[in-house]
Amino acid sequence: GKTTVLRMLMTLETINGGVIYVDGKPLTHMPKNGALVPADAKYLRKARSSIGMCFQHFNLFPHMTAVENCMEGPVQVLGLSRREAKERAEELLSMVGMIDKKDQHPARLSGGQQQRVAIARALAMRPKVMLFDEVTSALDPEVIGEVTNVIRDLVTKHNLTMLMVTHQMGFARDISDRICFFYGGKIEEQDTPEELFTNPKSKRTQQFLSAVKAAD
């Protein structure tokens, strides 16, 4: 259910009930004749432009260098000139510590490096909302810190709303304003990190956190 929520927010999945709002505006529906109707492709393209997503397996374009990966969206979707897009891409690659690898293709980058490029590519579209789908789960343990440090910087330095699917409880507790625990495709419990981790109300949440502590 967790990844499905992100895919719905990215309009990669169609919902069959209700309406999703982002920043007070309907995402999945559009106004028509005084009512909300399912959004058409043009509306969805525009709505999606304010949302960025980083996937579990990077999904970089293999035939493009790191900087070209970050330029493609701004040029093709936002209409930036190649010069403007390159300046933006290099600024973001510098921010995620990848400027020295800007001319490398994904095959020549480690998993942690590819994921940092993927974050820069998503940020190049200037999203208001960033979605992270288990961005560290495909990485070797020694490079997870590379990516989590970048996300920590985003939290502290940029005015972004971020939704993150993760099983890293310590990381989630450290950076989150609110945590939702999913079970059976639904939100079983949601609260502040401090309250959810120290005083969980749901038995299922209690069981999960006890299992995590035992594993640690």
N, CA, C and O of each residue as an XYZ file, in Angstrom:
864
protein
N       0.800     -1.218      0.000
C       0.000      0.000      0.000
C       0.833      1.268      0.000
O       0.388      2.306     -0.489
N       2.043      1.190      0.547
C       2.854      2.404      0.692
C       3.285      2.938     -0.675
O       3.111      4.119     -0.975
N       3.847      2.056     -1.493
C       4.280      2.480     -2.818
C       3.083      2.892     -3.670
O       3.190      3.815     -4.477
N       1.960      2.228     -3.504
C       0.752      2.589     -4.260
C       0.325      4.012     -3.953
O      -0.112      4.732     -4.850
N       0.444      4.431     -2.695
C       0.112      5.811     -2.331
C       0.982      6.791     -3.109
O       0.484      7.782     -3.642
N       2.284      6.512     -3.175
C       3.177      7.392     -3.918
C       2.840      7.390     -5.402
O       2.858      8.442     -6.043
N       2.532      6.227     -5.952
C       2.197      6.136     -7.371
C       0.903      6.884     -7.682
O       0.760      7.450     -8.766
N      -0.028      6.891     -6.748
C      -1.256      7.670     -6.949
C      -0.950      9.164     -6.930
O      -1.516      9.927     -7.713
N      -0.055      9.579     -6.037
C       0.310     10.992     -5.980
C       1.073     11.427     -7.222
O       1.027     12.596     -7.605
N       1.773     10.490     -7.852
C       2.501     10.792     -9.084
C       1.612     10.584    -10.303
O       2.067     10.732    -11.437
N       0.342     10.239    -10.073
C      -0.676      9.952    -11.098
C      -0.254      8.797    -12.002
O      -0.658      8.731    -13.163
N       0.560      7.887    -11.465
C       0.906      6.674    -12.200
C      -0.139      5.581    -11.984
O      -0.189      4.607    -12.736
N      -0.969      5.744    -10.957
C      -2.080      4.833    -10.685
C      -3.363      5.652    -10.663
O      -3.370      6.785    -10.182
N      -4.438      5.091    -11.177
C      -5.741      5.766    -11.181
C      -6.525      5.366     -9.938
O      -6.644      4.180     -9.629
N      -7.053      6.346     -9.230
C      -7.860      6.027     -8.055
C      -9.300      5.756     -8.487
O      -9.760      6.268     -9.507
N     -10.004      4.945     -7.699
C     -11.395      4.625     -8.052
C     -12.395      5.155     -7.040
O     -13.563      4.767     -7.045
N     -11.925      6.053     -6.164
C     -12.840      6.683     -5.222
C     -12.169      7.860     -4.554
O     -10.961      7.834     -4.317
N     -12.946      8.908     -4.243
C     -12.388     10.070     -3.566
C     -11.627     10.995     -4.499
O     -11.595     10.790     -5.712
N     -11.013     12.017     -3.911
C     -10.229     13.013     -4.644
C      -8.948     13.270     -3.858
O      -8.991     13.400     -2.635
N      -7.816     13.343     -4.540
C      -6.547     13.703     -3.910
C      -6.276     15.178     -4.160
O      -6.332     15.645     -5.297
N      -5.980     15.911     -3.082
C      -5.635     17.326     -3.179
C      -4.166     17.513     -2.827
O      -3.658     16.885     -1.898
N      -3.484     18.382     -3.577
C      -2.109     18.754     -3.276
C      -2.045     20.276     -3.239
O      -2.393     20.951     -4.207
N      -1.595     20.802     -2.104
C      -1.499     22.249     -1.924
C      -2.856     22.924     -2.154
O      -2.932     24.019     -2.711
N      -3.920     22.249     -1.716
C      -5.264     22.821     -1.805
C      -5.937     22.680     -3.151
O      -7.079     23.107     -3.321
N      -5.241     22.082     -4.121
C      -5.809     21.937     -5.459
C      -6.031     20.459     -5.772
O      -5.218     19.621     -5.383
N      -7.124     20.126     -6.471
C      -7.355     18.713     -6.815
C      -6.284     18.218     -7.770
O      -5.958     18.881     -8.755
N      -5.747     17.058     -7.472
C      -4.709     16.451     -8.318
C      -5.315     15.483     -9.316
O      -4.970     15.488    -10.498
N      -6.214     14.661     -8.832
C      -6.775     13.582     -9.640
C      -8.020     13.988    -10.408
O      -8.470     13.270    -11.300
N      -8.579     15.148    -10.058
C      -9.810     15.629    -10.673
C      -9.646     17.090    -11.086
O      -8.740     17.782    -10.622
N     -10.533     17.543    -11.960
C     -10.477     18.926    -12.415
C     -11.883     19.509    -12.429
O     -12.863     18.789    -12.622
N     -11.974     20.829    -12.222
C     -13.296     21.459    -12.242
C     -13.881     21.489    -13.657
O     -13.179     21.779    -14.626
N     -15.183     21.182    -13.759
C     -15.862     21.255    -15.053
C     -17.355     21.434    -14.799
O     -17.996     20.612    -14.145
N     -17.887     22.524    -15.333
C     -19.316     22.824    -15.186
C     -19.761     22.798    -13.725
O     -20.828     22.286    -13.386
N     -18.908     23.369    -12.871
C     -19.272     23.487    -11.463
C     -19.097     22.235    -10.644
O     -19.500     22.196     -9.481
N     -18.496     21.197    -11.229
C     -18.293     19.943    -10.502
C     -16.859     19.469    -10.732
O     -16.161     19.965    -11.616
N     -16.432     18.497     -9.917
C     -15.128     17.878    -10.109
C     -15.295     16.578    -10.883
O     -16.074     15.704    -10.504
N     -14.545     16.470    -11.976
C     -14.602     15.265    -12.799
C     -13.187     14.703    -12.908
O     -12.222     15.441    -12.711
N     -13.041     13.400    -13.222
C     -11.698     12.841    -13.377
C     -10.860     13.655    -14.354
O     -11.330     14.025    -15.430
N      -9.622     13.930    -13.975
C      -8.758     14.808    -14.753
C      -8.377     14.170    -16.088
O      -8.187     12.957    -16.179
N      -8.268     15.002    -17.115
C      -7.801     14.505    -18.412
C      -6.274     14.558    -18.450
O      -5.643     15.034    -17.506
N      -5.688     14.075    -19.530
C      -4.236     13.943    -19.630
C      -3.533     15.293    -19.543
O      -2.472     15.397    -18.927
N      -4.109     16.329    -20.152
C      -3.492     17.655    -20.132
C      -3.437     18.203    -18.710
O      -2.417     18.752    -18.291
N      -4.520     18.057    -17.978
C      -4.574     18.538    -16.596
C      -3.564     17.773    -15.736
O      -2.853     18.364    -14.923
N      -3.513     16.448    -15.928
C      -2.594     15.631    -15.129
C      -1.142     16.005    -15.388
O      -0.335     16.035    -14.460
N      -0.801     16.290    -16.645
C       0.573     16.686    -16.968
C       0.960     17.952    -16.217
O       2.061     18.052    -15.675
N       0.050     18.911    -16.190
C       0.328     20.170    -15.495
C       0.414     19.948    -13.991
O       1.316     20.472    -13.336
N      -0.522     19.172    -13.440
C      -0.533     18.922    -11.999
C       0.714     18.164    -11.573
O       1.274     18.424    -10.508
N       1.143     17.233    -12.403
C       2.295     16.401    -12.082
C       3.595     17.198    -12.076
O       4.581     16.775    -11.473
N       3.599     18.346    -12.743
C       4.838     19.124    -12.853
C       5.328     19.649    -11.508
O       6.493     20.026    -11.381
N       4.464     19.678    -10.513
C       4.878     20.182     -9.198
C       5.310     19.056     -8.262
O       5.584     19.294     -7.085
N       5.372     17.826     -8.787
C       5.702     16.664     -7.954
C       6.904     15.940     -8.548
O       6.937     15.656     -9.746
N       7.882     15.647     -7.713
C       9.048     14.889     -8.138
C       9.079     13.552     -7.429
O       8.579     13.430     -6.311
N       9.664     12.542     -8.069
C       9.709     11.215     -7.453
C      11.064     10.563     -7.687
O      11.607     10.589     -8.791
N      11.598      9.975     -6.614
C      12.806      9.164     -6.705
C      12.436      7.723     -6.439
O      11.831      7.399     -5.417
N      12.808      6.859     -7.373
C      12.417      5.461     -7.310
C      13.483      4.625     -6.602
O      14.610      5.069     -6.385
N      13.098      3.430     -6.259
C      13.975      2.488     -5.571
C      15.174      2.111     -6.436
O      16.276      1.922     -5.922
N      14.960      2.000     -7.753
C      16.021      1.517     -8.638
C      16.510      2.595     -9.603
O      16.863      2.300    -10.745
N      16.530      3.840     -9.139
C      17.175      4.965     -9.821
C      16.476      5.385    -11.124
O      16.069      6.538    -11.267
N      16.336      4.433    -12.087
C      15.677      4.723    -13.373
C      16.322      5.875    -14.136
O      15.629      6.659    -14.785
N      17.638      5.978    -14.060
C      18.335      6.977    -14.875
C      18.360      6.530    -16.334
O      18.300      5.337    -16.630
N      18.449      7.499    -17.234
C      18.577      7.166    -18.663
C      20.007      6.674    -18.909
O      20.953      7.444    -18.746
N      20.183      5.401    -19.301
C      21.537      4.827    -19.377
C      22.417      5.448    -20.449
O      23.642      5.415    -20.334
N      21.808      6.020    -21.503
C      22.591      6.575    -22.600
C      22.979      8.034    -22.378
O      23.631      8.642    -23.227
N      22.578      8.595    -21.235
C      22.873      9.996    -20.931
C      23.821     10.094    -19.743
O      23.780      9.266    -18.834
N      24.677     11.118    -19.759
C      25.545     11.376    -18.616
C      24.709     11.889    -17.443
O      23.513     12.143    -17.581
N      25.363     12.037    -16.288
C      24.656     12.533    -15.106
C      24.046     13.903    -15.366
O      22.885     14.143    -15.036
N      24.823     14.797    -15.955
C      24.306     16.150    -16.194
C      23.201     16.133    -17.253
O      22.241     16.896    -17.151
N      23.325     15.281    -18.257
C      22.287     15.187    -19.292
C      20.993     14.625    -18.704
O      19.904     15.059    -19.081
N      21.101     13.663    -17.782
C      19.917     13.146    -17.102
C      19.163     14.267    -16.391
O      17.934     14.312    -16.416
N      19.906     15.166    -15.761
C      19.283     16.256    -15.001
C      18.767     17.379    -15.901
O      17.916     18.164    -15.482
N      19.269     17.462    -17.122
C      18.849     18.515    -18.058
C      17.595     18.139    -18.829
O      16.836     19.020    -19.234
N      17.361     16.851    -19.041
C      16.332     16.404    -19.978
C      14.949     16.931    -19.625
O      14.267     17.484    -20.488
N      14.521     16.771    -18.380
C      13.187     17.224    -17.971
C      12.998     18.726    -18.119
O      12.021     19.153    -18.734
N      13.907     19.549    -17.571
C      13.760     20.995    -17.716
C      13.712     21.472    -19.165
O      13.005     22.430    -19.476
N      14.465     20.806    -20.062
C      14.454     21.204    -21.473
C      13.153     20.764    -22.151
O      12.481     21.562    -22.804
N      12.810     19.481    -21.986
C      11.676     18.921    -22.727
C      10.319     19.322    -22.137
O       9.353     19.506    -22.877
N      10.246     19.458    -20.809
C       8.955     19.713    -20.159
C       8.784     21.181    -19.766
O       7.722     21.764    -19.980
N       9.834     21.775    -19.189
C       9.724     23.158    -18.708
C      10.104     24.184    -19.773
O       9.833     25.374    -19.613
N      10.731     23.727    -20.861
C      11.077     24.646    -21.941
C      12.308     25.492    -21.683
O      12.489     26.522    -22.333
N      13.166     25.082    -20.747
C      14.393     25.822    -20.504
C      15.359     25.646    -21.678
O      15.341     24.627    -22.368
N      16.197     26.655    -21.887
C      17.254     26.502    -22.882
C      18.272     25.501    -22.342
O      18.328     25.251    -21.138
N      19.057     24.946    -23.218
C      20.065     23.973    -22.779
C      21.081     24.625    -21.833
O      21.576     23.981    -20.908
N      21.382     25.885    -22.066
C      22.320     26.581    -21.177
C      21.733     26.719    -19.776
O      22.400     26.429    -18.783
N      20.472     27.167    -19.705
C      19.818     27.304    -18.398
C      19.697     25.958    -17.700
O      19.935     25.845    -16.498
N      19.325     24.940    -18.469
C      19.154     23.612    -17.887
C      20.485     23.062    -17.374
O      20.531     22.408    -16.332
N      21.558     23.328    -18.103
C      22.866     22.838    -17.675
C      23.310     23.536    -16.394
O      23.861     22.898    -15.498
N      23.074     24.836    -16.305
C      23.430     25.575    -15.091
C      22.667     25.028    -13.884
O      23.233     24.844    -12.806
N      21.382     24.776    -14.085
C      20.558     24.235    -12.998
C      21.031     22.838    -12.623
O      21.146     22.512    -11.442
N      21.308     22.012    -13.634
C      21.747     20.638    -13.380
C      23.064     20.618    -12.616
O      23.221     19.848    -11.668
N      24.015     21.465    -13.024
C      25.316     21.483    -12.350
C      25.191     21.989    -10.921
O      25.890     21.510    -10.029
N      24.314     22.945    -10.700
C      24.084     23.446     -9.341
C      23.559     22.321     -8.431
O      23.996     22.175     -7.290
N      22.621     21.539     -8.958
C      22.016     20.473     -8.156
C      22.976     19.298     -7.978
O      23.024     18.696     -6.906
N      23.734     18.972     -9.012
C      24.724     17.905     -8.873
C      25.789     18.291     -7.845
O      26.296     17.442     -7.112
N      26.118     19.572     -7.804
C      27.051     20.050     -6.784
C      26.445     19.888     -5.397
O      27.134     19.500     -4.453
N      25.150     20.188     -5.276
C      24.472     20.096     -3.988
C      24.465     18.670     -3.449
O      24.573     18.463     -2.241
N      24.340     17.683     -4.341
C      24.301     16.280     -3.890
C      25.682     15.620     -3.940
O      25.802     14.405     -3.785
N      26.727     16.433     -4.158
C      28.084     15.905     -4.133
C      28.471     15.095     -5.348
O      29.289     14.181     -5.248
N      27.889     15.419     -6.506
C      28.157     14.620     -7.713
C      28.697     15.448     -8.878
O      28.742     14.962    -10.008
N      29.105     16.686     -8.619
C      29.530     17.534     -9.723
C      30.779     16.966    -10.408
O      30.965     17.166    -11.608
N      31.633     16.262     -9.662
C      32.853     15.705    -10.268
C      32.558     14.506    -11.160
O      33.429     14.043    -11.897
N      31.312     14.000    -11.088
C      30.918     12.859    -11.916
C      29.898     13.257    -12.988
O      29.224     12.398    -13.557
N      29.790     14.544    -13.258
C      28.706     15.023    -14.121
C      28.753     14.452    -15.537
O      27.715     14.322    -16.186
N      29.947     14.111    -16.020
C      30.079     13.616    -17.397
C      30.148     12.097    -17.482
O      30.462     11.541    -18.534
N      29.851     11.430    -16.368
C      29.859      9.976    -16.350
C      28.466      9.435    -16.669
O      27.456     10.035    -16.302
N      28.425      8.281    -17.366
C      27.162      7.592    -17.603
C      26.815      6.741    -16.373
O      27.707      6.368    -15.611
N      25.527      6.432    -16.174
C      25.105      5.672    -14.991
C      25.879      4.377    -14.763
O      26.134      4.003    -13.618
N      26.256      3.687    -15.843
C      26.961      2.409    -15.700
C      28.305      2.556    -15.002
O      28.843      1.585    -14.470
N      28.842      3.761    -15.003
C      30.138      4.003    -14.374
C      30.001      4.574    -12.965
O      30.993      4.962    -12.347
N      28.767      4.622    -12.461
C      28.523      5.162    -11.125
C      28.077      4.054    -10.180
O      27.440      3.088    -10.600
N      28.414      4.197     -8.907
C      27.946      3.248     -7.905
C      26.458      3.464     -7.651
O      25.879      4.449     -8.108
N      25.844      2.533     -6.918
C      24.422      2.678     -6.616
C      24.117      3.955     -5.850
O      23.151      4.652     -6.160
N      24.939      4.268     -4.848
C      24.720      5.496     -4.085
C      24.871      6.729     -4.943
O      24.123      7.695     -4.790
N      25.850      6.703     -5.862
C      26.038      7.841     -6.761
C      24.869      7.989     -7.725
O      24.418      9.103     -7.991
N      24.375      6.865     -8.250
C      23.221      6.932     -9.151
C      21.990      7.494     -8.439
O      21.232      8.275     -9.015
N      21.801      7.090     -7.186
C      20.628      7.570     -6.471
C      20.736      9.068     -6.195
O      19.729      9.775     -6.214
N      21.949      9.555     -5.938
C      22.125     10.997     -5.729
C      21.858     11.770     -7.014
O      21.282     12.858     -6.981
N      22.276     11.208     -8.145
C      21.950     11.844     -9.438
C      20.436     11.839     -9.652
O      19.876     12.815    -10.150
N      19.775     10.746     -9.279
C      18.317     10.662     -9.437
C      17.613     11.718     -8.598
O      16.608     12.283     -9.030
N      18.129     11.992     -7.403
C      17.551     13.049     -6.558
C      17.747     14.405     -7.224
O      16.822     15.215     -7.264
N      18.951     14.658     -7.749
C      19.214     15.925     -8.440
C      18.307     16.075     -9.653
O      17.801     17.164     -9.925
N      18.098     14.969    -10.389
C      17.233     15.025    -11.569
C      15.802     15.398    -11.187
O      15.164     16.204    -11.865
N      15.302     14.811    -10.107
C      13.947     15.144     -9.659
C      13.859     16.601     -9.217
O      12.871     17.275     -9.508
N      14.873     17.091     -8.521
C      14.873     18.479     -8.043
C      14.995     19.478     -9.186
O      14.578     20.628     -9.049
N      15.562     19.053    -10.311
C      15.737     19.955    -11.451
C      14.405     20.457    -11.991
O      14.352     21.482    -12.669
N      13.328     19.735    -11.689
C      12.000     20.155    -12.148
C      11.345     21.151    -11.186
O      10.201     21.559    -11.388
N      12.079     21.536    -10.140
C      11.595     22.489     -9.134
C      10.249     22.052     -8.541
O       9.301     22.837     -8.538
N      10.150     20.831     -8.048
C       8.872     20.364     -7.498
C       8.562     21.012     -6.152
O       9.458     21.471     -5.444
N       7.270     21.040     -5.815
C       6.850     21.469     -4.481
C       6.789     20.282     -3.531
O       6.909     20.431     -2.315
N       6.598     19.083     -4.118
C       6.484     17.853     -3.336
C       7.470     16.838     -3.896
O       7.542     16.635     -5.108
N       8.233     16.198     -3.001
C       9.152     15.141     -3.415
C       8.714     13.824     -2.797
O       8.427     13.751     -1.602
N       8.666     12.786     -3.622
C       8.274     11.453     -3.182
C       9.500     10.538     -3.254
O      10.191     10.488     -4.271
N       9.756      9.824     -2.170
C      10.889      8.901     -2.118
C      10.370      7.499     -1.834
O       9.748      7.258     -0.800
N      10.628      6.580     -2.753
C      10.139      5.214     -2.594
C      11.297      4.281     -2.258
O      11.981      3.783     -3.152
N      11.514      4.048     -0.972
C      12.574      3.128     -0.521
C      13.889      3.407     -1.246
O      14.494      2.505     -1.826
N      14.321      4.663     -1.206
C      15.462      5.056     -2.033
C      16.779      4.440     -1.574
O      17.767      4.494     -2.307
N      16.813      3.861     -0.386
C      18.070      3.255      0.084
C      18.046      1.732      0.065
O      19.066      1.098      0.336
N      16.898      1.134     -0.250
C      16.782     -0.322     -0.093
C      17.595     -1.106     -1.114
O      17.936     -2.263     -0.865
N      17.917     -0.501     -2.266
C      18.700     -1.205     -3.284
C      20.188     -0.929     -3.152
O      20.974     -1.332     -4.010
N      20.584     -0.242     -2.080
C      21.976      0.171     -1.923
C      22.725     -0.727     -0.946
O      22.132     -1.338     -0.057
N      24.032     -0.792     -1.130
C      24.876     -1.478     -0.158
C      24.893     -0.680      1.136
O      24.823      0.549      1.098
N      24.985     -1.346      2.276
C      24.930     -0.646      3.573
C      25.934      0.491      3.700
O      25.627      1.512      4.315
N      27.134      0.334      3.128
C      28.151      1.369      3.317
C      27.872      2.650      2.540
O      28.482      3.681      2.828
N      26.957      2.613      1.553
C      26.675      3.839      0.789
C      25.303      4.423      1.122
O      24.923      5.456      0.572
N      24.566      3.780      2.005
C      23.257      4.322      2.391
C      23.411      5.711      2.976
O      22.586      6.592      2.732
N      24.475      5.907      3.752
C      24.704      7.213      4.368
C      24.842      8.334      3.365
O      24.446      9.465      3.647
N      25.403      8.042      2.180
C      25.531      9.071      1.138
C      24.174      9.670      0.802
O      24.020     10.887      0.705
N      23.194      8.792      0.628
C      21.862      9.235      0.195
C      21.084      9.857      1.345
O      20.429     10.886      1.172
N      21.154      9.233      2.523
C      20.408      9.789      3.659
C      20.935     11.171      4.039
O      20.160     12.022      4.476
N      22.230     11.407      3.882
C      22.778     12.731      4.181
C      22.243     13.789      3.220
O      21.979     14.924      3.617
N      22.085     13.403      1.940
C      21.508     14.334      0.962
C      20.071     14.680      1.347
O      19.666     15.841      1.281
N      19.304     13.667      1.749
C      17.911     13.907      2.128
C      17.838     14.770      3.383
O      16.967     15.633      3.488
N      18.738     14.546      4.332
C      18.787     15.404      5.527
C      19.022     16.856      5.135
O      18.399     17.760      5.692
N      19.924     17.084      4.175
C      20.191     18.448      3.718
C      18.951     19.071      3.088
O      18.669     20.252      3.291
N      18.212     18.269      2.321
C      16.986     18.783      1.712
C      15.997     19.227      2.782
O      15.340     20.259      2.643
N      15.898     18.441      3.848
C      14.969     18.756      4.934
C      15.320     20.087      5.578
O      14.436     20.893      5.870
N      16.621     20.321      5.803
C      17.035     21.498      6.564
C      17.176     22.762      5.710
O      17.022     23.872      6.217
N      17.469     22.595      4.410
C      17.818     23.764      3.597
C      16.763     24.173      2.571
O      16.816     25.283      2.043
N      15.810     23.294      2.284
C      14.876     23.588      1.196
C      13.428     23.472      1.679
O      13.091     22.613      2.493
N      12.598     24.351      1.159
C      11.187     24.372      1.537
C      10.414     23.379      0.685
O       9.680     23.755     -0.229
N      10.596     22.097      1.004
C       9.971     21.022      0.242
C       9.081     20.193      1.155
O       9.423     19.929      2.308
N       7.938     19.790      0.625
C       7.171     18.736      1.291
C       7.686     17.406      0.778
O       7.765     17.194     -0.432
N       8.038     16.508      1.689
C       8.585     15.220      1.276
C       7.802     14.082      1.904
O       7.541     14.075      3.107
N       7.429     13.113      1.064
C       6.818     11.871      1.530
C       7.790     10.747      1.227
O       8.255     10.599      0.097
N       8.089      9.964      2.239
C       9.102      8.940      2.086
C       8.602      7.589      2.578
O       8.150      7.458      3.716
N       8.688      6.588      1.709
C       8.441      5.202      2.115
C       9.782      4.630      2.540
O      10.724      4.616      1.748
N       9.885      4.161      3.771
C      11.148      3.628      4.263
C      10.910      2.624      5.378
O       9.917      2.700      6.102
N      11.839      1.682      5.503
C      11.850      0.769      6.636
C      12.982      1.115      7.597
O      13.218      0.388      8.563
N      13.681      2.214      7.343
C      14.743      2.669      8.247
C      14.110      3.503      9.357
O      13.892      4.704      9.197
N      13.822      2.867     10.463
C      13.069      3.518     11.524
C      13.823      4.672     12.175
O      13.235      5.708     12.485
N      15.124      4.491     12.383
C      15.899      5.561     13.002
C      15.936      6.802     12.131
O      15.802      7.923     12.622
N      16.119      6.596     10.837
C      16.142      7.703      9.884
C      14.784      8.392      9.830
O      14.706      9.620      9.845
N      13.708      7.596      9.766
C      12.352      8.163      9.730
C      12.070      8.980     10.985
O      11.509     10.073     10.903
N      12.451      8.462     12.128
C      12.209      9.167     13.390
C      12.987     10.481     13.445
O      12.514     11.477     13.993
N      14.181     10.461     12.870
C      15.077     11.608     12.958
C      14.610     12.792     12.117
O      14.729     13.937     12.552
N      14.081     12.538     10.917
C      13.836     13.658      9.994
C      12.358     14.002      9.798
O      12.047     15.020      9.181
N      11.442     13.174     10.312
C      10.027     13.340      9.956
C       9.290     14.299     10.883
O       9.637     14.447     12.055
N       8.270     14.946     10.335
C       7.305     15.706     11.137
C       6.141     14.807     11.548
O       5.568     14.961     12.627
N       5.802     13.861     10.660
C       4.681     12.956     10.917
C       4.992     11.603     10.295
O       5.538     11.517      9.195
N       4.637     10.553     11.016
C       4.872      9.196     10.526
C       3.546      8.454     10.427
O       2.727      8.494     11.345
N       3.347      7.777      9.303
C       2.172      6.931      9.106
C       2.640      5.483      9.038
O       3.547      5.155      8.273
N       2.030      4.627      9.829
C       2.330      3.196      9.784
C       1.220      2.505      9.009
O       0.049      2.582      9.379
N       1.607      1.820      7.915
C       0.637      1.161      7.048
C       0.520     -0.313      7.403
O       1.506     -0.967      7.741
N      -0.704     -0.823      7.321
C      -0.938     -2.253      7.518
C      -2.187     -2.640      6.740
O      -3.231     -1.999      6.868
N      -2.079     -3.681      5.941
C      -3.224     -4.131      5.160
C      -3.714     -3.116      4.148
O      -4.904     -3.067      3.833
N      -2.785     -2.293      3.630
C      -3.158     -1.316      2.606
C      -3.811     -0.063      3.141
O      -4.300      0.758      2.364
N      -3.830      0.104      4.471
C      -4.443      1.284      5.073
C      -3.505      1.884      6.114
O      -2.586      1.216      6.588
N      -3.741      3.147      6.467
C      -2.975      3.766      7.542
C      -3.486      3.213      8.862
O      -4.601      3.517      9.285
N      -2.674      2.411      9.497
C      -3.033      1.809     10.778
C      -2.940      2.834     11.908
O      -3.766      2.850     12.820
N      -1.915      3.692     11.829
C      -1.707      4.695     12.878
C      -0.832      5.806     12.324
O       0.077      5.551     11.533
N      -1.106      7.045     12.738
C      -0.242      8.157     12.354
C      -0.119      9.125     13.513
O      -1.078      9.371     14.244
N       1.091      9.677     13.671
C       1.338     10.580     14.794
C       2.696     11.242     14.584
O       3.363     11.007     13.576
N       3.097     12.067     15.541
C       4.445     12.615     15.512
C       5.436     11.476     15.741
O       5.073     10.464     16.339
N       6.676     11.618     15.280
C       7.650     10.542     15.501
C       7.809     10.185     16.982
O       7.846      9.009     17.345
N       7.900     11.197     17.817
C       8.111     10.932     19.243
C       6.967     10.117     19.830
O       7.188      9.164     20.577
N       5.742     10.502     19.485
C       4.580      9.820     20.060
C       4.433      8.411     19.494
O       4.152      7.471     20.238
N       4.619      8.257     18.187
C       4.420      6.944     17.583
C       5.463      5.936     18.051
O       5.149      4.764     18.262
N       6.703      6.393     18.214
C       7.760      5.459     18.603
C       7.777      5.170     20.100
O       8.184      4.084     20.513
N       7.341      6.128     20.917
C       7.399      5.902     22.367
C       6.065      5.474     22.958
O       6.023      4.849     24.018
N       4.965      5.814     22.266
C       3.652      5.490     22.827
C       2.675      5.069     21.726
O       1.627      5.694     21.568
N       3.002      4.018     20.962
C       2.098      3.594     19.876
C       0.777      3.080     20.439
O       0.749      2.368     21.444
N      -0.334      3.458     19.765
C      -1.667      3.081     20.255
C      -2.126      1.737     19.693
O      -2.748      0.944     20.399
N      -1.819      1.486     18.435
C      -2.284      0.271     17.760
C      -1.438     -0.938     18.180
O      -0.218     -0.839     18.311
N      -2.102     -2.074     18.386
C      -1.378     -3.293     18.723
C      -0.454     -3.711     17.589
O       0.651     -4.201     17.823
N      -0.920     -3.511     16.353
C      -0.093     -3.901     15.206
C       1.174     -3.040     15.141
O       2.254     -3.546     14.835
N       1.043     -1.751     15.427
C       2.216     -0.879     15.473
C       3.166     -1.323     16.577
O       4.379     -1.374     16.377
N       2.616     -1.643     17.730
C       3.431     -2.106     18.850
C       4.206     -3.369     18.474
O       5.390     -3.496     18.787
N       3.522     -4.304     17.797
C       4.174     -5.547     17.388
C       5.318     -5.263     16.419
O       6.405     -5.829     16.537
N       5.056     -4.377     15.460
C       6.077     -4.062     14.459
C       7.302     -3.428     15.108
O       8.431     -3.833     14.831
N       7.088     -2.445     15.962
C       8.212     -1.755     16.594
C       8.984     -2.696     17.524
O      10.205     -2.595     17.639
N       8.284     -3.592     18.173
C       8.972     -4.584     19.029
C       9.848     -5.506     18.194
O      10.955     -5.862     18.596
N       9.339     -5.890     17.024
C      10.116     -6.751     16.117
C      11.340     -6.017     15.594
O      12.408     -6.615     15.458
N      11.200     -4.719     15.296
C      12.330     -3.930     14.803
C      13.403     -3.816     15.879
O      14.593     -3.946     15.591
N      12.980     -3.573     17.122
C      13.944     -3.468     18.229
C      14.665     -4.785     18.446
O      15.866     -4.810     18.716
N      13.918     -5.889     18.325
C      14.538     -7.209     18.515
C      15.562     -7.489     17.426
O      16.608     -8.089     17.673
N      15.239     -7.038     16.204
C      16.165     -7.254     15.071
C      17.435     -6.435     15.234
O      18.520     -6.869     14.847
N      17.288     -5.237     15.813
C      18.462     -4.382     16.023
C      19.372     -4.972     17.102
O      20.411     -4.392     17.418
